[in-house]
């Protein structure tokens, strides 16, 4: 499979990624105040939103 370069944009971190057409990916979601439980209390809504997008 050919390696496809990601679009050029500003990076937040120095993570290295191998961009392959049809490959899988992951992402991380954080709150500014990590002590809050907003994401864990609403994980079902987050999963639904991601699945339907």
Secondary structure, DSSP 8 states (H G I E B T S, - for coil): --B--------SS------BTT---------SSTT--HHHHTHHHHHHHHHH-
